[in-house]
Amino acid sequence: MKPTLPKILLLGLLANTVITPALHAATGSDIPRGTAYAIGLLGLVVVGLAIYLAAVIVQPEKF
């Protein structure tokens, strides 16, 4: 089963809904809810890029 773009986006959004309340609780009411969602999404993008780049470094012949 190959992950398609809609599945990847869905998993990213679901992970963001799990991460954001924890981030919002850790910072208290200092940052707005929308900003907490943006920070959570940015964190997921950074982790995804790091995994992709590690895969490209380890297996360059596939890319």
Residue frames as a rotation matrix with the C-alpha (Angstrom) as fourth column:
MET 1
0.584 0.812 0.000 0.00
0.812 -0.584 0.000 0.00
0.000 0.000 -1.000 0.00
LYS 2
-0.474 -0.781 0.408 1.70
0.797 -0.577 -0.179 3.15
0.375 0.240 0.895 -1.24
PRO 3
-0.110 0.434 -0.894 1.00
0.690 -0.614 -0.383 6.34
-0.716 -0.659 -0.231 0.73
THR 4
-0.029 0.193 0.981 -0.65
0.886 -0.448 0.115 8.91
0.462 0.873 -0.158 -1.48
LEU 5
-0.780 -0.335 0.529 -0.69
0.172 -0.927 -0.334 12.66
0.602 -0.169 0.781 -1.00
PRO 6
0.107 0.864 0.492 -4.22
-0.479 -0.389 0.787 12.79
0.871 -0.320 0.372 0.49
LYS 7
0.701 0.115 -0.704 -3.31
0.440 0.707 0.554 10.11
0.561 -0.698 0.445 3.03
ILE 8
-0.338 -0.906 -0.253 -0.12
0.848 -0.178 -0.499 11.92
0.407 -0.383 0.829 3.97
LEU 9
-0.626 0.171 0.761 -1.99
-0.183 -0.981 0.070 15.22
0.758 -0.095 0.645 4.37
LEU 10
0.493 0.870 -0.021 -4.69
-0.248 0.164 0.955 13.54
0.834 -0.466 0.296 6.46
LEU 11
0.460 -0.397 -0.795 -2.12
0.789 0.593 0.160 11.96
0.407 -0.701 0.586 8.77
GLY 12
-0.643 -0.728 0.239 -0.32
0.568 -0.662 -0.489 15.29
0.514 -0.179 0.839 9.08
LEU 13
-0.293 0.622 0.726 -3.51
-0.446 -0.761 0.472 17.10
0.846 -0.186 0.500 10.04
LEU 14
0.722 0.551 -0.418 -4.44
0.068 0.545 0.836 14.39
0.688 -0.632 0.356 12.54
ALA 15
0.017 -0.801 -0.598 -0.98
0.930 0.233 -0.286 14.55
0.368 -0.551 0.749 14.10
ASN 16
-0.709 -0.250 0.659 -1.33
0.134 -0.966 -0.222 18.32
0.692 -0.069 0.718 14.27
THR 17
0.263 0.877 0.403 -4.60
-0.418 -0.273 0.866 18.00
0.869 -0.396 0.295 16.21
VAL 18
0.710 -0.096 -0.698 -2.74
0.576 0.651 0.495 15.86
0.406 -0.753 0.517 18.75
ILE 19
-0.289 -0.948 -0.132 0.33
0.897 -0.220 -0.383 18.10
0.334 -0.229 0.914 19.04
THR 20
-0.367 0.106 0.924 -1.41
0.139 -0.976 0.167 21.48
0.920 0.190 0.343 19.16
PRO 21
0.730 0.657 0.187 -3.36
-0.067 -0.204 0.977 21.09
0.680 -0.726 -0.105 22.43
ALA 22
0.567 -0.604 -0.560 -0.18
0.823 0.386 0.416 19.97
-0.035 -0.697 0.716 24.19
LEU 23
-0.477 -0.748 0.461 1.69
0.775 -0.606 -0.182 22.96
0.416 0.270 0.868 22.78
HIS 24
-0.019 0.571 0.821 -1.13
-0.058 -0.820 0.569 25.31
0.998 -0.037 0.049 23.76
ALA 25
0.891 0.355 -0.284 -1.25
0.221 0.209 0.953 23.85
0.397 -0.911 0.108 27.29
ALA 26
0.204 -0.904 -0.376 2.51
0.978 0.202 0.044 24.13
0.036 -0.377 0.926 27.70
THR 27
-0.689 -0.494 0.531 2.55
0.535 -0.840 -0.088 27.81
0.490 0.223 0.843 26.78
GLY 28
-0.522 0.589 -0.617 -0.63
0.538 -0.335 -0.774 28.72
-0.662 -0.736 -0.142 28.61
SER 29
0.562 0.807 0.181 -2.64
0.701 -0.349 -0.622 31.53
-0.439 0.476 -0.762 27.10
ASP 30
-0.076 -0.701 -0.710 0.41
0.081 -0.714 0.696 33.41
-0.994 -0.005 0.111 25.87
ILE 31
-0.926 -0.234 -0.295 -0.07
-0.270 -0.134 0.954 32.46
-0.262 0.963 0.061 22.22
PRO 32
-0.043 0.976 -0.214 -3.36
-0.934 -0.116 -0.337 32.31
-0.354 0.186 0.917 20.32
ARG 33
0.304 0.277 0.911 -4.84
-0.132 0.960 -0.248 28.98
-0.943 -0.045 0.329 19.28
GLY 34
0.995 0.099 -0.022 -4.24
-0.030 0.071 -0.997 29.61
-0.097 0.993 0.074 15.57
THR 35
0.348 -0.937 -0.022 -0.58
-0.883 -0.319 -0.345 30.32
0.316 0.139 -0.938 16.21
ALA 36
-0.099 -0.342 0.934 -0.29
-0.686 0.704 0.185 27.07
-0.721 -0.623 -0.305 18.16
TYR 37
0.707 0.401 0.583 -1.71
0.140 0.728 -0.671 25.18
-0.693 0.556 0.459 15.17
ALA 38
0.892 -0.413 -0.185 0.75
-0.342 -0.348 -0.873 26.93
0.297 0.842 -0.451 12.84
ILE 39
0.020 -0.919 0.393 3.71
-0.999 -0.003 0.044 26.05
-0.039 -0.394 -0.918 15.08
GLY 40
0.113 0.098 0.989 2.56
-0.327 0.943 -0.057 22.43
-0.938 -0.317 0.138 15.28
LEU 41
0.932 0.263 0.250 2.20
0.154 0.337 -0.929 22.21
-0.328 0.904 0.274 11.50
LEU 42
0.618 -0.776 -0.124 5.61
-0.696 -0.468 -0.545 23.81
0.365 0.423 -0.829 11.01
GLY 43
-0.086 -0.633 0.769 7.14
-0.861 0.436 0.263 21.27
-0.502 -0.640 -0.582 13.38
LEU 44
0.463 0.331 0.822 5.58
0.048 0.917 -0.396 18.41
-0.885 0.223 0.408 11.40
VAL 45
0.987 -0.134 -0.084 6.95
-0.106 -0.166 -0.980 19.82
0.117 0.977 -0.178 8.13
VAL 46
0.265 -0.950 0.167 10.43
-0.952 -0.285 -0.112 20.13
0.154 -0.129 -0.980 9.64
VAL 47
-0.072 -0.253 0.965 10.38
-0.531 0.829 0.178 16.54
-0.845 -0.499 -0.194 10.91
GLY 48
0.765 0.433 0.477 9.09
0.162 0.587 -0.793 15.30
-0.624 0.684 0.379 7.54
LEU 49
0.835 -0.516 -0.190 11.85
-0.433 -0.404 -0.806 17.11
0.339 0.756 -0.561 5.66
ALA 50
0.014 -0.865 0.502 14.47
-0.976 0.097 0.193 15.75
-0.215 -0.493 -0.843 8.03
ILE 51
0.184 0.127 0.975 13.26
-0.135 0.986 -0.103 12.19
-0.974 -0.112 0.199 7.44
TYR 52
0.965 0.210 0.154 13.20
0.129 0.128 -0.983 12.73
-0.226 0.969 0.096 3.68
LEU 53
0.594 -0.799 -0.092 16.70
-0.730 -0.487 -0.480 14.20
0.339 0.352 -0.872 3.61
ALA 54
-0.078 -0.597 0.799 18.05
-0.780 0.536 0.324 11.38
-0.621 -0.598 -0.507 5.76
ALA 55
0.512 0.332 0.792 16.54
0.171 0.864 -0.473 8.86
-0.842 0.377 0.386 3.32
VAL 56
0.983 -0.170 -0.072 18.11
-0.120 -0.292 -0.949 10.70
0.141 0.941 -0.307 0.37
ILE 57
0.237 -0.952 0.196 21.52
-0.970 -0.244 -0.011 10.68
0.059 -0.187 -0.981 2.04
VAL 58
-0.106 -0.258 0.960 21.31
-0.523 0.836 0.167 6.98
-0.846 -0.485 -0.223 2.96
GLN 59
-0.053 0.187 0.981 19.84
0.617 0.778 -0.115 5.76
-0.785 0.599 -0.156 -0.36
PRO 60
-0.235 -0.051 -0.971 20.79
-0.397 -0.907 0.144 8.27
-0.887 0.419 0.193 -3.08
GLU 61
-0.980 -0.200 0.008 20.40
-0.076 0.411 0.908 5.78
-0.185 0.889 -0.418 -5.94
LYS 62
-0.358 0.923 0.142 16.60
0.874 0.385 -0.296 5.66
-0.328 0.018 -0.944 -5.41
PHE 63
0.530 0.530 -0.662 16.29
0.321 -0.848 -0.422 9.39
-0.785 0.011 -0.619 -6.05
